[in-house]
Amino acid sequence: MPILPSRDLAETLRFFERLGFENRGAPPEEWDYLILGRGDLELHFTADPSVDPLRTASMCYLFVDDALRVYEEWAELIKPDRATGSRIEKPVDTDYGMREFAVVDRSGNLLRIGSAVP
């Protein structure tokens, strides 16, 4: 289970709620921790106000049934933000048989989202 840093848990919650995730734990201010889920996907975030969103090296890989469909849904919702580096990158088919795309959240975490190439 990935546990990623968040410079602001309320900001992280808002970002991922737009992508269809829900808070599966206590409010961020109660635990200083977030458990977010969307279907079978689950991400955990711990508060770290010292995170530099333009330098963090935290990352994880999320397997989904159809990466292209998820990308098309999320591409409408994620707008690039120069201040945090937040963005979404277009899908590519890799030489290792995966179709994947990337999302960088407002804390600088890199999420690769992929599915097998049909």
URNOR-V668517 format. One record per residue. N is the residue number from 1. PSI is psi in degrees with one decimal (999 if undefined). NEAR is the number of other C-alpha atoms within 12 Angstrom. Layout:
BEGIN
N|PSI|NEAR + N|PSI|NEAR
END
This chain:
BEGIN
1|119.7|16 + 2|137.6|22 + 3|110.8|22 + 4|151.2|35 + 5|150.3|33 + 6|128.0|36 + 7|-22.4|28 + 8|105.8|30 + 9|-36.0|35 + 10|-40.3|28 + 11|-43.0|22 + 12|-43.9|40 + 13|-46.3|37 + 14|-43.0|22 + 15|-49.1|28 + 16|-26.1|34 + 17|-37.0|23 + 18|-27.1|22 + 19|8.9|27 + 20|7.5|20 + 21|154.9|25 + 22|153.9|26 + 23|118.8|28 + 24|11.9|21 + 25|-156.6|21 + 26|165.9|17 + 27|146.2|18 + 28|-36.4|25 + 29|-17.6|16 + 30|-47.0|12 + 31|-17.9|16 + 32|35.5|24 + 33|147.9|29 + 34|140.6|37 + 35|113.1|32 + 36|141.9|36 + 37|152.1|24 + 38|107.3|20 + 39|-126.5|17 + 40|-9.2|14 + 41|140.4|24 + 42|134.4|27 + 43|142.5|33 + 44|143.5|32 + 45|137.8|37 + 46|143.7|29 + 47|131.1|27 + 48|87.0|21 + 49|-11.8|18 + 50|-3.7|16 + 51|131.1|23 + 52|109.0|23 + 53|-17.0|29 + 54|-0.5|23 + 55|-11.9|19 + 56|146.1|24 + 57|15.2|18 + 58|140.3|25 + 59|161.5|26 + 60|167.0|26 + 61|130.6|27 + 62|122.6|31 + 63|130.2|23 + 64|167.1|25 + 65|-37.1|21 + 66|93.3|22 + 67|-36.9|31 + 68|-42.1|28 + 69|-43.5|20 + 70|-43.6|30 + 71|-47.7|30 + 72|-36.4|18 + 73|-47.8|16 + 74|-28.9|29 + 75|-31.0|23 + 76|-18.5|15 + 77|-20.1|21 + 78|116.8|27 + 79|136.5|21 + 80|142.4|18 + 81|106.4|17 + 82|-32.6|14 + 83|-32.2|16 + 84|-12.0|24 + 85|3.3|24 + 86|134.8|29 + 87|173.2|31 + 88|138.3|32 + 89|143.3|25 + 90|152.5|23 + 91|149.7|26 + 92|151.7|22 + 93|123.1|19 + 94|164.9|14 + 95|-6.9|10 + 96|17.2|12 + 97|16.3|13 + 98|144.8|25 + 99|121.6|29 + 100|155.6|33 + 101|172.3|33 + 102|145.5|31 + 103|135.1|37 + 104|122.3|37 + 105|-179.2|45 + 106|-6.7|38 + 107|1.5|41 + 108|5.8|34 + 109|133.5|36 + 110|121.4|30 + 111|121.0|30 + 112|131.0|29 + 113|126.8|34 + 114|161.5|32 + 115|161.8|27 + 116|142.0|21 + 117|128.5|19 + 118|999|12
END
